[in-house]
């Protein structure tokens, strides 16, 4: 009888351990499956297309701003807000200012996959094995977003990473 109780407790413990292991693995897999690329800064996520006022409020005071001419026929102007290691470019769509792109320009920030300015092309390929390469530019698409990773003309190191809306096919 005592042996049966011990065996029963062991089976229950093993079943619980197996359940926890499966839950952990499936939870980790769910966490890895993303629908789009987002930039995380100070534990907040930022993405292209989000309202510019919400993004800029969450980011705090910028170091500098620039007005950029865009290619729109309406003579529109984009704005670039510079922060340490990155910039946020906004544009107007239907009279609403939204985040057009996020450019990582310094090595103090990285993508959620760990890639940063200064990394080698091998790191790009490791972080984004499906990235398409064209003369030092690596592009990887996820949902309606894409990352364009610029490794310079010599394809020797990452000089800028851009989050932007994916091109429609």
N, CA, C and O of each residue as an XYZ file, in Angstrom:
676
protein
N       0.826     -1.181      0.000
C       0.000      0.000      0.000
C       0.878      1.254      0.000
O       0.625      2.198     -0.750
N       1.910      1.255      0.848
C       2.808      2.393      0.939
C       3.523      2.603     -0.393
O       3.716      3.739     -0.828
N       3.914      1.508     -1.034
C       4.584      1.577     -2.327
C       3.666      2.187     -3.375
O       4.122      2.954     -4.223
N       2.375      1.858     -3.328
C       1.423      2.400     -4.294
C       1.253      3.914     -4.099
O       1.144      4.662     -5.071
N       1.233      4.357     -2.832
C       1.101      5.788     -2.557
C       2.313      6.552     -3.101
O       2.171      7.616     -3.704
N       3.509      5.987     -2.876
C       4.732      6.629     -3.360
C       4.722      6.674     -4.883
O       5.055      7.699     -5.478
N       4.343      5.575     -5.511
C       4.280      5.522     -6.975
C       3.247      6.522     -7.490
O       3.477      7.190     -8.498
N       2.125      6.624     -6.809
C       1.081      7.576     -7.210
C       1.567      9.019     -7.103
O       1.301      9.837     -7.984
N       2.279      9.327     -6.021
C       2.821     10.674     -5.851
C       3.859     10.974     -6.923
O       3.901     12.079     -7.465
N       4.697      9.987     -7.227
C       5.706     10.177     -8.278
C       5.037     10.436     -9.626
O       5.457     11.316    -10.378
N       3.989      9.661     -9.926
C       3.287      9.834    -11.209
C       2.656     11.227    -11.271
O       2.714     11.899    -12.300
N       2.055     11.648    -10.160
C       1.432     12.982    -10.134
C       2.490     14.069    -10.302
O       2.276     15.044    -11.022
N       3.627     13.899     -9.637
C       4.719     14.866     -9.754
C       5.250     14.902    -11.178
O       5.500     15.980    -11.718
N       5.425     13.732    -11.795
C       5.916     13.669    -13.164
C       4.910     14.291    -14.133
O       5.298     14.992    -15.067
N       3.645     14.039    -13.916
C       2.605     14.608    -14.777
C       2.602     16.135    -14.657
O       2.491     16.841    -15.659
N       2.724     16.630    -13.441
C       2.750     18.078    -13.228
C       3.993     18.686    -13.888
O       3.902     19.745    -14.509
N       5.130     18.041    -13.764
C       6.364     18.538    -14.384
C       6.226     18.557    -15.905
O       6.649     19.509    -16.561
N       5.634     17.505    -16.459
C       5.442     17.456    -17.913
C       4.498     18.567    -18.365
O       4.744     19.218    -19.381
N       3.426     18.784    -17.618
C       2.472     19.844    -17.951
C       3.154     21.214    -17.914
O       2.951     22.037    -18.807
N       3.960     21.453    -16.882
C       4.656     22.729    -16.758
C       5.652     22.912    -17.897
O       5.792     24.017    -18.420
N       6.337     21.857    -18.282
C       7.297     21.954    -19.375
C       6.596     22.281    -20.684
O       7.063     23.124    -21.451
N       5.474     21.614    -20.940
C       4.718     21.885    -22.163
C       4.181     23.305    -22.139
O       4.225     23.992    -23.159
N       3.678     23.757    -21.009
C       3.151     25.122    -20.894
C       4.245     26.151    -21.138
O       4.018     27.154    -21.815
N       5.418     25.909    -20.595
C       6.539     26.834    -20.764
C       6.967     26.903    -22.220
O       7.177     27.992    -22.754
N       7.096     25.750    -22.865
C       7.507     25.716    -24.266
C       6.465     26.378    -25.148
O       6.815     27.190    -26.005
N       5.194     26.051    -24.960
C       4.173     26.654    -25.817
C       4.049     28.144    -25.534
O       3.765     28.914    -26.451
N       4.252     28.570    -24.304
C       4.229     29.996    -23.978
C       5.390     30.718    -24.625
O       5.223     31.830    -25.126
N       6.566     30.108    -24.625
C       7.730     30.715    -25.255
C       7.543     30.788    -26.760
O       7.923     31.778    -27.387
N       6.961     29.749    -27.344
C       6.727     29.765    -28.787
C       5.730     30.855    -29.149
O       5.893     31.534    -30.163
N       4.703     31.025    -28.332
C       3.710     32.066    -28.602
C       4.349     33.442    -28.493
O       4.017     34.347    -29.258
N       5.268     33.602    -27.541
C       5.935     34.887    -27.362
C       6.828     35.202    -28.560
O       7.002     36.369    -28.914
N       7.398     34.162    -29.190
C       8.288     34.371    -30.317
C       7.540     34.718    -31.596
O       8.111     35.356    -32.480
N       6.299     34.322    -31.717
C       5.548     34.567    -32.934
C       4.990     35.981    -32.909
O       4.029     36.282    -32.201
N       5.621     36.839    -33.702
C       5.210     38.234    -33.760
C       4.450     38.462    -35.049
O       4.639     37.743    -36.031
N       3.597     39.459    -35.041
C       2.832     39.795    -36.232
C       3.483     40.918    -37.032
O       3.234     41.057    -38.230
N       4.316     41.718    -36.369
C       4.986     42.832    -37.035
C       6.226     43.197    -36.244
O       6.380     42.808    -35.086
N       7.112     43.952    -36.887
C       8.297     44.426    -36.191
C       7.955     45.689    -35.418
O       7.334     46.613    -35.942
N       8.372     45.706    -34.171
C       8.186     46.885    -33.327
C       9.523     47.222    -32.679
O      10.372     46.352    -32.485
N       9.693     48.481    -32.352
C      10.890     48.965    -31.676
C      10.544     49.173    -30.213
O       9.576     49.863    -29.894
N      11.322     48.589    -29.332
C      11.084     48.730    -27.902
C      12.128     49.667    -27.312
O      13.332     49.492    -27.502
N      11.633     50.664    -26.591
C      12.510     51.637    -25.939
C      11.922     51.939    -24.575
O      10.749     52.291    -24.459
N      12.744     51.800    -23.538
C      12.301     52.014    -22.160
C      11.015     51.242    -21.874
O      10.056     51.770    -21.311
N      11.033     49.962    -22.286
C       9.953     49.008    -22.040
C       8.639     49.365    -22.722
O       7.595     48.834    -22.343
N       8.657     50.245    -23.712
C       7.458     50.582    -24.475
C       7.688     50.240    -25.934
O       8.790     50.411    -26.455
N       6.646     49.757    -26.590
C       6.737     49.382    -27.990
C       6.258     50.521    -28.882
O       5.267     51.193    -28.594
N       6.995     50.716    -29.977
C       6.665     51.736    -30.960
C       6.630     51.061    -32.329
O       7.427     50.168    -32.615
N       5.690     51.504    -33.170
C       5.565     50.886    -34.480
C       5.172     51.921    -35.525
O       4.627     52.978    -35.207
N       5.459     51.593    -36.765
C       5.064     52.479    -37.850
C       3.542     52.495    -37.927
O       2.878     51.487    -37.683
N       3.010     53.659    -38.271
C       1.562     53.811    -38.392
C       0.874     54.249    -37.115
O      -0.293     54.641    -37.151
N       1.576     54.191    -35.974
C       0.932     54.617    -34.728
C       0.827     56.142    -34.692
O       1.564     56.842    -35.387
N      -0.087     56.640    -33.885
C      -0.274     58.088    -33.756
C       1.020     58.735    -33.276
O       1.601     58.308    -32.278
N       1.464     59.754    -33.980
C       2.729     60.411    -33.653
C       2.689     61.043    -32.273
O       3.676     60.971    -31.541
N       1.570     61.663    -31.895
C       1.518     62.328    -30.593
C       1.691     61.331    -29.449
O       2.343     61.645    -28.453
N       1.121     60.143    -29.576
C       1.284     59.121    -28.531
C       2.732     58.658    -28.449
O       3.280     58.509    -27.357
N       3.354     58.428    -29.611
C       4.748     57.978    -29.628
C       5.676     59.031    -29.040
O       6.524     58.723    -28.202
N       5.512     60.277    -29.480
C       6.400     61.346    -29.030
C       6.221     61.637    -27.543
O       7.191     61.944    -26.850
N       5.001     61.542    -27.054
C       4.756     61.748    -25.622
C       5.467     60.665    -24.807
O       6.092     60.958    -23.787
N       5.368     59.418    -25.261
C       6.005     58.311    -24.544
C       7.526     58.398    -24.595
O       8.199     57.997    -23.646
N       8.076     58.918    -25.694
C       9.530     59.019    -25.840
C      10.133     60.165    -25.041
O      11.301     60.108    -24.658
N       9.347     61.199    -24.789
C       9.866     62.345    -24.051
C      10.529     63.353    -24.972
O      10.429     63.254    -26.194
N      11.191     64.305    -24.387
C      11.791     65.413    -25.125
C      12.889     64.926    -26.069
O      13.812     64.220    -25.663
N      12.769     65.315    -27.323
C      13.766     64.963    -28.328
C      14.988     65.873    -28.196
O      14.900     66.957    -27.620
N      16.133     65.426    -28.736
C      17.354     66.240    -28.719
C      17.310     67.317    -29.793
O      17.846     68.411    -29.614
N      16.654     66.991    -30.930
C      16.595     67.922    -32.050
C      15.460     67.489    -32.966
O      14.982     66.358    -32.883
N      15.029     68.401    -33.844
C      14.034     68.078    -34.861
C      14.478     68.649    -36.202
O      15.224     69.626    -36.261
N      14.010     68.028    -37.265
C      14.278     68.505    -38.617
C      13.001     68.361    -39.420
O      12.228     67.425    -39.213
N      12.781     69.296    -40.343
C      11.674     69.195    -41.283
C      12.239     68.646    -42.580
O      13.237     69.150    -43.095
N      11.598     67.610    -43.106
C      12.058     66.948    -44.317
C      10.992     67.076    -45.402
O       9.806     66.899    -45.125
N      11.391     67.374    -46.602
C      10.443     67.384    -47.719
C      10.145     65.936    -48.084
O      11.056     65.110    -48.148
N       8.861     65.622    -48.325
C       8.549     64.268    -48.771
C       8.177     64.285    -50.241
O       8.055     65.351    -50.843
N       8.001     63.141    -50.803
C       7.748     63.021    -52.241
C       6.275     63.145    -52.603
O       5.924     62.988    -53.772
N       5.416     63.419    -51.653
C       3.980     63.510    -51.926
C       3.685     64.705    -52.826
O       4.346     65.741    -52.746
N       2.698     64.545    -53.666
C       2.317     65.612    -54.586
C       1.720     66.820    -53.877
O       1.621     67.898    -54.464
N       1.322     66.650    -52.625
C       0.688     67.758    -51.903
C       1.700     68.693    -51.247
O       1.318     69.582    -50.486
N       2.978     68.501    -51.534
C       4.006     69.366    -50.954
C       4.174     69.151    -49.464
O       4.602     70.056    -48.748
N       3.841     67.964    -48.993
C       3.894     67.660    -47.564
C       5.294     67.690    -46.994
O       6.287     67.586    -47.714
N       5.347     67.831    -45.716
C       6.616     67.843    -44.998
C       6.576     66.763    -43.923
O       5.600     66.641    -43.183
N       7.630     65.998    -43.852
C       7.798     65.035    -42.772
C       8.633     65.705    -41.690
O       9.307     66.704    -41.944
N       8.586     65.148    -40.480
C       9.398     65.670    -39.378
C      10.218     64.530    -38.796
O       9.724     63.415    -38.626
N      11.462     64.821    -38.496
C      12.347     63.849    -37.848
C      12.641     64.338    -36.442
O      13.070     65.476    -36.248
N      12.408     63.472    -35.461
C      12.664     63.766    -34.053
C      13.851     62.910    -33.624
O      13.766     61.682    -33.638
N      14.967     63.553    -33.240
C      16.190     62.848    -32.894
C      16.290     62.577    -31.388
O      16.044     63.447    -30.552
N      16.663     61.326    -31.087
C      16.894     60.874    -29.720
C      18.276     60.217    -29.689
O      18.938     60.127    -30.723
N      18.712     59.762    -28.523
C      20.012     59.089    -28.421
C      19.973     57.766    -29.180
O      19.314     56.822    -28.744
N      20.668     57.692    -30.305
C      20.805     56.446    -31.045
C      19.693     56.129    -32.022
O      19.765     55.110    -32.709
N      18.658     56.969    -32.112
C      17.589     56.703    -33.066
C      16.816     57.976    -33.364
O      16.930     58.983    -32.666
N      16.030     57.895    -34.422
C      15.149     59.002    -34.768
C      13.794     58.448    -35.197
O      13.690     57.335    -35.713
N      12.764     59.253    -34.970
C      11.400     58.912    -35.359
C      10.979     59.916    -36.422
O      11.027     61.126    -36.201
N      10.567     59.406    -37.574
C      10.112     60.264    -38.667
C       8.590     60.157    -38.733
O       8.030     59.062    -38.770
N       7.934     61.319    -38.746
C       6.473     61.343    -38.812
C       6.027     61.969    -40.133
O       6.768     62.724    -40.763
N       4.809     61.640    -40.531
C       4.211     62.198    -41.736
C       2.715     62.335    -41.507
O       2.176     61.776    -40.552
N       2.047     63.073    -42.375
C       0.594     63.209    -42.271
C      -0.078     62.279    -43.266
O       0.257     62.253    -44.450
N      -1.023     61.525    -42.760
C      -1.860     60.661    -43.589
C      -3.305     60.987    -43.226
O      -3.722     60.814    -42.081
N      -4.062     61.459    -44.207
C      -5.455     61.865    -43.965
C      -5.562     62.859    -42.811
O      -6.414     62.717    -41.934
N      -4.702     63.851    -42.821
C      -4.675     64.935    -41.826
C      -4.292     64.484    -40.416
O      -4.422     65.246    -39.459
N      -3.825     63.250    -40.295
C      -3.403     62.730    -38.995
C      -1.907     62.442    -39.050
O      -1.432     61.771    -39.966
N      -1.163     62.953    -38.062
C       0.280     62.717    -38.031
C       0.560     61.341    -37.423
O       0.113     61.029    -36.320
N       1.312     60.529    -38.173
C       1.631     59.165    -37.746
C       3.129     58.916    -37.868
O       3.839     59.660    -38.544
N       3.601     57.863    -37.206
C       5.001     57.456    -37.314
C       5.185     56.790    -38.674
O       4.551     55.777    -38.971
N       6.050     57.365    -39.487
C       6.348     56.836    -40.822
C       7.457     55.793    -40.752
O       7.366     54.727    -41.361
N       8.501     56.117    -40.003
C       9.615     55.184    -39.850
C      10.377     55.477    -38.576
O      10.292     56.563    -38.003
N      11.123     54.472    -38.152
C      12.000     54.598    -36.988
C      13.383     54.146    -37.469
O      13.540     53.038    -37.982
N      14.377     55.014    -37.298
C      15.730     54.724    -37.757
C      16.664     54.568    -36.567
O      16.832     55.493    -35.772
N      17.271     53.393    -36.447
C      18.288     53.184    -35.419
C      19.616     53.623    -36.020
O      20.047     53.102    -37.049
N      20.259     54.587    -35.366
C      21.474     55.187    -35.920
C      22.699     55.042    -35.020
O      23.812     55.354    -35.444
N      22.515     54.581    -33.805
C      23.625     54.429    -32.863
C      23.601     53.060    -32.229
O      22.587     52.364    -32.268
N      24.729     52.671    -31.639
C      24.830     51.322    -31.075
C      24.239     51.189    -29.675
O      24.335     50.118    -29.074
N      23.633     52.243    -29.141
C      23.040     52.178    -27.807
C      21.643     51.590    -27.781
O      21.086     51.363    -26.706
N      21.066     51.339    -28.953
C      19.741     50.737    -29.064
C      19.830     49.563    -30.030
O      20.757     49.486    -30.836
N      18.864     48.647    -29.948
C      18.888     47.489    -30.841
C      17.470     47.063    -31.181
O      16.500     47.528    -30.582
N      17.374     46.170    -32.154
C      16.085     45.571    -32.480
C      15.734     44.583    -31.374
O      16.585     44.253    -30.548
N      14.500     44.111    -31.348
C      14.115     43.123    -30.343
C      14.896     41.822    -30.512
O      15.019     41.037    -29.571
N      15.422     41.598    -31.718
C      16.224     40.407    -31.980
C      17.698     40.615    -31.643
O      18.509     39.708    -31.830
N      18.049     41.804    -31.146
C      19.399     42.064    -30.664
C      20.356     42.694    -31.659
O      21.527     42.887    -31.330
N      19.908     43.020    -32.855
C      20.792     43.617    -33.855
C      20.946     45.106    -33.593
O      19.982     45.783    -33.236
N      22.170     45.618    -33.771
C      22.413     47.045    -33.546
C      23.416     47.584    -34.565
O      24.108     46.826    -35.245
N      23.473     48.895    -34.651
C      24.441     49.562    -35.522
C      25.843     49.142    -35.083
O      26.150     49.099    -33.892
N      26.683     48.834    -36.066
C      28.044     48.380    -35.791
C      28.210     46.875    -35.921
O      29.334     46.386    -36.041
N      27.090     46.121    -35.899
C      27.175     44.667    -36.056
C      27.598     44.302    -37.478
O      27.448     45.093    -38.409
N      28.121     43.105    -37.625
C      28.566     42.603    -38.925
C      27.408     41.958    -39.686
O      26.412     41.571    -39.073
N      27.523     41.835    -41.018
C      26.477     41.177    -41.797
C      26.145     39.769    -41.295
O      25.003     39.329    -41.425
N      27.112     39.063    -40.731
C      26.844     37.731    -40.182
C      25.800     37.803    -39.068
O      24.977     36.898    -38.928
N      25.830     38.873    -38.279
C      24.835     39.049    -37.216
C      23.452     39.320    -37.812
O      22.439     38.890    -37.259
N      23.413     40.033    -38.937
C      22.144     40.282    -39.624
C      21.550     38.953    -40.067
O      20.370     38.684    -39.842
N      22.370     38.132    -40.693
C      21.912     36.834    -41.203
C      21.487     35.902    -40.077
O      20.567     35.101    -40.244
N      22.150     36.004    -38.936
C      21.786     35.161    -37.800
C      20.456     35.620    -37.194
O      19.595     34.795    -36.887
N      20.291     36.927    -37.025
C      19.058     37.453    -36.425
C      17.870     37.345    -37.375
O      16.736     37.143    -36.940
N      18.138     37.480    -38.683
C      17.073     37.483    -39.695
C      17.476     36.565    -40.858
O      17.865     37.053    -41.919
N      17.386     35.248    -40.669
C      17.843     34.320    -41.705
C      17.083     34.455    -43.038
O      17.602     34.049    -44.078
N      15.879     35.011    -43.023
C      15.093     35.165    -44.251
C      15.296     36.514    -44.929
O      14.614     36.819    -45.907
N      16.213     37.317    -44.430
C      16.438     38.650    -45.004
C      16.956     38.524    -46.434
O      17.812     37.693    -46.739
N      16.408     39.374    -47.297
C      16.854     39.439    -48.687
C      17.972     40.474    -48.774
O      17.844     41.574    -48.238
N      19.054     40.130    -49.438
C      20.218     41.007    -49.536
C      20.333     41.583    -50.938
O      20.151     40.878    -51.931
N      20.639     42.887    -51.007
C      20.850     43.548    -52.289
C      21.862     44.678    -52.092
O      21.519     45.749    -51.591
N      23.112     44.428    -52.489
C      24.175     45.437    -52.409
C      24.320     46.081    -51.030
O      24.381     47.305    -50.922
N      24.375     45.276    -49.995
C      24.579     45.797    -48.647
C      23.311     46.210    -47.920
O      23.371     46.629    -46.765
N      22.165     46.097    -48.578
C      20.877     46.365    -47.923
C      20.172     45.039    -47.682
O      19.976     44.256    -48.611
N      19.796     44.790    -46.446
C      19.080     43.573    -46.082
C      17.654     43.977    -45.716
O      17.448     44.885    -44.911
N      16.671     43.299    -46.311
C      15.280     43.607    -46.036
C      14.581     42.350    -45.550
O      14.710     41.280    -46.145
N      13.845     42.493    -44.472
C      13.069     41.381    -43.937
C      11.670     41.908    -43.613
O      11.522     42.966    -43.001
N      10.648     41.160    -44.029
C       9.256     41.582    -43.899
C       8.540     40.702    -42.884
O       8.735     39.487    -42.847
N       7.711     41.333    -42.064
C       6.858     40.608    -41.120
C       5.521     41.339    -41.068
O       5.442     42.477    -40.605
N       4.481     40.679    -41.542
C       3.165     41.311    -41.582
C       3.196     42.528    -42.476
O       3.645     42.457    -43.620
N       2.719     43.650    -41.955
C       2.712     44.877    -42.758
C       3.890     45.788    -42.446
O       3.853     46.981    -42.746
N       4.947     45.222    -41.837
C       6.146     45.998    -41.516
C       7.378     45.343    -42.141
O       7.368     44.167    -42.505
N       8.417     46.132    -42.250
C       9.689     45.575    -42.699
C      10.828     46.305    -42.015
O      10.695     47.445    -41.571
N      11.942     45.615    -41.947
C      13.189     46.210    -41.494
C      14.098     46.298    -42.702
O      14.234     45.336    -43.457
N      14.718     47.446    -42.884
C      15.738     47.613    -43.906
C      17.030     47.876    -43.149
O      17.161     48.880    -42.449
N      17.972     46.973    -43.296
C      19.231     47.028    -42.560
C      20.333     47.397    -43.553
O      20.645     46.638    -44.471
N      20.906     48.567    -43.349
C      21.924     49.102    -44.260
C      23.311     48.750    -43.726
O      23.708     49.194    -42.648
N      24.037     47.948    -44.498
C      25.400     47.568    -44.121
C      26.443     48.323    -44.942
O      27.596     47.898    -45.024
N      26.050     49.421    -45.538
C      26.985     50.252    -46.286
C      27.339     49.666    -47.640
O      27.026     48.514    -47.941
N      27.997     50.483    -48.447
C      28.370     50.061    -49.805
C      29.338     48.883    -49.800
O      29.329     48.062    -50.717
N      30.168     48.803    -48.770
C      31.140     47.707    -48.701
C      30.571     46.485    -47.993
O      31.251     45.466    -47.868
N      29.315     46.581    -47.525
C      28.656     45.465    -46.834
C      29.530     44.946    -45.690
O      29.701     43.739    -45.520
N      30.086     45.896    -44.899
C      31.005     45.480    -43.842
C      30.450     45.605    -42.429
O      30.896     44.884    -41.536
N      29.489     46.500    -42.199
C      28.874     46.594    -40.878
C      27.563     47.367    -40.984
O      27.352     48.134    -41.924
N      26.700     47.154    -40.017
C      25.401     47.827    -39.992
C      25.620     49.303    -39.688
O      26.248     49.648    -38.687
N      25.098     50.180    -40.557
C      25.211     51.620    -40.336
C      23.858     52.245    -39.961
O      23.811     53.320    -39.363
N      22.752     51.557    -40.321
C      21.430     52.047    -39.936
C      20.413     50.920    -40.089
O      20.528     50.074    -40.976
N      19.411     50.927    -39.205
C      18.307     49.967    -39.262
C      17.023     50.785    -39.301
O      16.798     51.640    -38.445
N      16.177     50.519    -40.301
C      14.951     51.289    -40.465
C      13.731     50.396    -40.349
O      13.613     49.383    -41.038
N      12.815     50.795    -39.452
C      11.493     50.155    -39.360
C      10.581     50.969    -40.258
O      10.544     52.195    -40.151
N       9.839     50.306    -41.146
C       8.917     51.022    -42.019
C       7.784     50.102    -42.444
O       7.827     48.893    -42.214
N       6.767     50.692    -43.069
C       5.669     49.890    -43.597
C       6.194     49.044    -44.751
O       6.992     49.510    -45.565
N       5.740     47.802    -44.811
C       6.169     46.922    -45.900
C       5.560     47.386    -47.209
O       4.432     47.878    -47.249
N       6.323     47.222    -48.276
C       5.817     47.582    -49.590
C       4.687     46.627    -49.964
O       4.804     45.413    -49.794
N       3.611     47.180    -50.467
C       2.462     46.370    -50.892
C       2.790     45.719    -52.227
O       3.366     46.346    -53.116
N       2.415     44.456    -52.351
C       2.704     43.723    -53.587
C       1.462     43.625    -54.442
O       1.504     43.043    -55.526
